[in-house]
């Protein structure tokens, strides 16, 4: 859907008496999906960095350079163990 089609649809809804809260909810839903996609992209990039050993600093914030600390590695192992299959 392009911007013109979206705006036309919103205008039609507004003229038919659809509450503005419905229009707000539609925008909020779009914003949340966009935020979710950005978070997934950031986590995917972080995972790729770990997989290719291109870590510039430990993700837990301990300050360890070019590696991950054992505490962070243990948290990752524990999270992987808790995944339901």
C-alpha positions as CSV (number, residue, x, y, z in Angstrom):
1,X,0.0,0.0,0.0
2,X,1.4,3.4,-0.9
3,X,0.9,6.6,1.0
4,X,-1.8,7.9,-1.3
5,X,-3.9,4.7,-0.9
6,X,-3.4,4.8,2.8
7,X,-4.4,8.4,3.2
8,X,-7.5,7.9,1.0
9,X,-8.5,4.9,3.2
10,X,-8.1,7.0,6.3
11,X,-10.1,9.9,4.9
12,X,-12.9,7.5,3.9
13,X,-13.0,6.0,7.4
14,X,-13.0,9.5,9.0
15,X,-15.9,10.7,6.8
16,X,-17.9,7.5,7.6
17,X,-17.7,8.5,11.3
18,X,-15.1,6.0,12.5
19,X,-13.7,7.1,15.8
20,X,-10.3,8.7,15.7
21,X,-9.2,6.3,18.4
22,X,-9.5,3.5,15.8
23,X,-7.2,5.5,13.5
24,X,-4.8,6.1,16.4
25,X,-4.8,2.4,17.2
26,X,-3.9,1.6,13.6
27,X,-1.0,4.0,13.7
28,X,0.1,2.6,17.1
29,X,0.0,-1.0,15.7
30,X,2.1,0.0,12.8
31,X,4.6,1.7,15.1
32,X,4.8,-1.3,17.3
33,X,5.4,-3.7,14.4
34,X,8.1,-1.3,13.1
35,X,9.8,-1.2,16.5
36,X,9.6,-5.0,16.7
37,X,11.3,-5.4,13.3
38,X,14.1,-3.0,14.4
39,X,14.6,-5.0,17.6
40,X,14.8,-8.2,15.7
41,X,17.3,-6.7,13.2
42,X,19.5,-5.5,16.1
43,X,19.4,-8.9,17.8
44,X,20.2,-10.6,14.5
45,X,23.2,-8.4,13.9
46,X,24.4,-9.0,17.5
47,X,24.1,-12.8,17.0
48,X,25.9,-12.6,13.7
49,X,28.7,-10.6,15.4
50,X,29.0,-13.3,18.1
51,X,28.9,-16.1,15.5
52,X,31.7,-14.5,13.5
53,X,33.8,-13.6,16.5
54,X,33.7,-9.9,15.6
55,X,32.7,-8.8,19.1
56,X,34.2,-5.4,20.0
57,X,33.0,-5.5,23.6
58,X,31.1,-7.9,25.9
59,X,27.3,-7.3,25.5
60,X,26.8,-7.4,29.3
61,X,28.7,-4.2,29.7
62,X,31.5,-5.5,31.9
63,X,34.1,-3.7,29.6
64,X,35.9,-6.8,28.3
65,X,37.2,-6.0,24.9
66,X,37.1,-8.4,21.8
67,X,35.4,-11.3,23.8
68,X,32.5,-12.1,26.0
69,X,32.9,-12.8,29.7
70,X,32.1,-16.2,31.3
71,X,29.1,-14.7,33.2
72,X,27.5,-13.6,29.9
73,X,28.3,-16.9,28.2
74,X,26.7,-18.7,31.2
75,X,23.5,-16.5,30.9
76,X,23.3,-17.4,27.2
77,X,23.7,-21.1,27.9
78,X,21.0,-20.9,30.5
79,X,18.6,-19.1,28.2
80,X,19.3,-21.6,25.5
81,X,18.6,-24.5,27.9
82,X,15.3,-22.9,29.0
83,X,14.0,-22.7,25.4
84,X,11.0,-25.0,24.9
85,X,11.2,-27.5,22.0
